[in-house]
Amino acid sequence: MLFMSDNAASVHPAVWNAMRAADAPDAPYDGDAVSQQLDARFGALFGRECTVLWVATGTAANCLALASMVPPHGGVICHREAHIEMDEGGAPGFYLHGAKLMLADGESAKLTPDAVRNAIDPIRDDVHQVQPHAISITQASEYGCVYRPDEIAALAKLAKERGLGLQMDGARFANACAFLGGHAADAAGPVDALSFGFVKNGGLGAEAIVFFDTQLADVARYRRKRAGHLQSKGRYLAAQLLAMLDGDVWLDNARAANAAAAEIASVANARLMHPVEANEIFLRCSAAEREALRMQGFRFYDWGADAARLVTAWNTPQEHAVALSKAIASL
């Protein structure tokens, strides 16, 4: 019974069907008929004009979006637990050609305007210090907590006042959106660019970079090619994205994952390290307790010496979630 990562989940059948349907000759790269639908389809979803580029991985989506905002001599403010800092193997430095990540603090891995100010206000405005050019936030955060629309709006206001771009790492954007009631515009807010995650939510190998500042997309197209992410048969990536949008598959999948997480969290009580608002559960439990769970067939990651991280997916069987909740309650 796997609760290690939603990256390990199966591919949704709609994605396979869409890729088979796209298996016919068409224009290469992103000139095909399927890729040409992305801007309008995502624009309708968010209720605002956007330009959408497909890439194969979330790391590339984050870094190419940021590289369109930040010069090599600049900086990106992010939480010190952000994925771009902790789990992308130095990719931001590679894609941004040496730009600096400027770390800030915040509860449950979320940034606030005050945290951003604390990070950037001490920086002198001269050539001897790295100047910030963008803020990066994660929706849902690395601890599974969701930014509310007013929180994003406050960060966007600060970014505009300071002349900074605002990028959202949306690896679990769907889960955050489901928690907020299903409105994509609420979950994204007035960000300039969003990496819209699909792989964790039933996709195979396609993520979307959604540029609401469409001029940034013009820069990103060149960077995507240079980075080796302009695939010659891009219609297969575009087909995955559209298949997930059709009939709100992306949202239904996220709701299912969130419901499984809520089932587990309902018995965790004081063991919870963070509120469970998406599909990640962080539990206080000893090494012996973790071993007891594993002996019952549950698989998950340790999170330091006295904690565990459990992640549900779109296809987590309900009986597995119930079994795990009972096992936790019996510890």
N, C-alpha and C positions, 0 to 999 in steps of 0.2 A: 504494500500500500504506500504509494509514492507521494510524499509531500516535500520533495527536495526543491523543485523549481518548476514554474510554469513553462520554462524553456523546454522541458522534457515532455510536454504534453503532445498528444496526437495532433495531426493536421485535420482541420475541419473538412468534412466531405465536400462542402461547397467550394472550397479552394481547389481541391483536386479536379472537380468538374469544370471549373472555370479555366484551369490550365489546359485541360483537354480541349475545351472549346476554342481556346486561343491557338491551338496547334495547327495553324494553317499559314501559308506564306503571307507576309505583310511587310511594311517598311521596317528597316532596322532601327536600332537604338530606341529613341522615344518618339519616332515619327509614325508609329503604328496607330491604328484606329482606337485601340483600347487605351493606350497612354494619353491620347488626345482628349479623352473624356474626364481625366482626373480633375482638372481645374474646376470644371463646372460642378462635378459631383461633390467635391469637398466644399466648394463655395456654397452650395445649397445646404450642406450639413451645418456649416458654421454661420450661415447667413451674412457672409461678407466675402468680398473678392479675395482670391488667393491664387498662388501658383504652387503646384505640387510636383516634386521630384521624387521618383522612387530610388531607393538604394537597397542593398542586401542586408545590412546590419544596423542595429541601433547605435553602435559606436560610430559608424560612419555618418549616420543621420545627425547625431549630436554635434560631431566635430565639423562636418561640412557647414551646418547652420551657423555655428560659432565662428568659423573661419571667414564667413561672409561679412561678419560684423567687426572682427577684431584683427588689427594688424600684428605682425610678429613682435613689435615692441610694446604691445598693449597687454591688458589683463582682463580676466573674467572673474567676477565675484561669484562664488558658489559656496554651498554649505561644506564644511570639512568632511562630512560623510557622503557627499554627492558621488554618484556613480562615476562621473568624469574624473574625480579625484582618486577614488578608491579602487575602481574596478575596470578601468579601460586601458591599463598597461602603458600609460604614457601617451596614448593616442592623441589627446588634445595638443600636447607639445609638438607631436609629429605633424598633424594636420594644420595647426596654427603656426607652424614654423618657429616655435620657441616662445610663443605668448605664455604669460604666467597665469596660473590659477591662484586667485586671492581668496583665502579661506575665511569664512564667517561661521558663527555659531547660531544655534536656534533649537528650540525644543522639537523633538520628534523629526529631526532633520529638515525642518522648514525654516526658511529665511523670513525675516521681518524687515521693514524699512529701517528700524533702529539698528538691527544687526548689520545691514549693509552700510549704514552711515558710520558705524563703529569701525568697519573695515576700511573705508575709503577716506573718511575725513582727515586722518593723520597724514595722508599722502601729500607731499609738497607738489605744487604745480610747476615742476621743472624737469629738465631732461635727465636728471640723476636718479629719478624714481619712476617705476612702471606706473603708467596711468591706466585706470579702468576704462574699458570700452563697452562692456556688456555684463548683464546679470543672468545667471542660469539657475532656474528652479526646476524641481522634479515633481511631477504630478502623476500618480501619488508618490509621496516621498519615499526615501530608502527605508523608512520604518513603517510604510503602509498608511501614512496619514495624508489627508486630502486638503489642499488649499481651497478655501471658500472663495467665491467670486470677489468679495470685498477685500480679501487679503491680496489677491492678484492685482486688483485695481490699485491698491495702495502702493504696491511695488512698481507697477507700471507708471504711476504718477511720479514717483521718485526717479525712476529711470529717465522719464522725459525731462524732468527738471535738471538732471545732471548730464543729459546728452548721451545716455547709455542705451544700448540695445537690450531687449528682454527676450531670452530664449527659454523654452520649456522642454525639458526632457520628459517625453510622454511615453516611456516604455510601458507603463501601466495606466495610460491615459483613459482607456476604456473603463477600467475598474473605478477610477476616480469619478468619471462621468456617471457611471451607474449609481454610485453612492450619492451623487448630487441630484439625482432625479432624471438623468438621461438627456440633458441638454448640452450638446457639445460646446456651444458658445459660452455657457456658464463655467465649464471646466477649463476652458482655455483662457478666457478673459482677453484683454487687449495686448497679448504678447505679439512680438514681431515675427517669431518663427517657432514652430512646434515640431518636434519629432514624434510622430503619431505611431505608436507601437502596435504591430500586428502579430509578430512572431510569438510573443508570450500569450497571445489570445486566440490561438488557433490557426495562425498563418504558417507558411512553410519557410519562406526566405525572402520576405519583402517588407520594408518599412517605408513610411511616407515622411518626407520633409515638407511641411506645409508652411509656406512663406506668406504671411499677411502683409508684410512690406515686400511687395513684388519686385522691387528693384534689387533686393538682396538675392533673389533667385537668379538674376542675370549673372551675378558674380559666381554663385554656387554651381551653375552649369559648367563653367570652365574648371572649377576646382573638382567637381565630380569626375570629369574626364581625366584630369591629371592624377587623381587618386585611384584610378582603375575601377571606378564604380559605374561607368557608363556601359551597361551590358548591351551586347549587340542584339539580343532577343528580349528586349525590355518588355514586350507585350506580356510575357509570362509573369513578370513582377506586377505590372499594372492589373492584370487579370486577378491576381490574388487580392489586391486592395479593393477592387470593385466588388468581388464576390463577398467580401466581408461587410461592405456597406449595404449591399442588396438585402432588403428585408431586415435591416438592423441586426445581422448576424453578430457583428462586433459587440453590440450592446447586450444582446441576449447571452453571449458567451461570458461577458464580464459579470453580468448579474448572477449567472450560475456559479462562477468562481467565488464571488463575494458571498453568496448564500452559504456555500460550503465553509468558508472561513468564519462566518457568523455562527454557524452551528458549533464549530470547535471553540470559538471564543466564549460562547454562552456559558461554558462550565469552567473557564479558566480563572475567572475572578481575580484574586490578588496576584496570580501568577503573571498576568499581562503586564508587559513592560511598556507598551504603547497602546493607544486606542486602536481597535481593529475597524478600519474604515474601507479597506479594499480587500485584497486577497492574501495578505501576509499577516502571520501571527508570530509575535516574539514572546516566548515564555521563559519565566524563571524556573529552572529545574536543574537539579544536581546531575552529576555524571551517572550516579546510580539510577536515578529516575529516567534519564535518557536511555540507559541500557535496558531498563525494564520495558520501555516503549518499543525499543528495537526488537527485543525478544518476542514481542507480540506481532511483529511483521511490519512495523511502521518505519519508513525511511525519511530522513530529514537531515538538515545541517546543524551541527553545533554552532553556537554563537558565543564564543568565548568560553570561559571555564564553567559558568553556571547558568547557561541559557541555551535555548534552541530557537531556530527559525523554521517555521512551517509555512509552506506556500501551497495554496489550492489552485486548480486550473479549471478551464471551461468544462472539462470532461471528468472532473473528480467524481467518482461514484458517490452517491448520497450515503450508501451503506458504509463506505470507507470513512466519510466525515463523521458519521454517527459513532462508528466503532472507535475512532480516535478520541472523540469527545468523552466517551465512556471510560476509555483507558486513562485519560488525563484526570477525570474526576476521581478515579480510584487510586491515584498516586498517594 
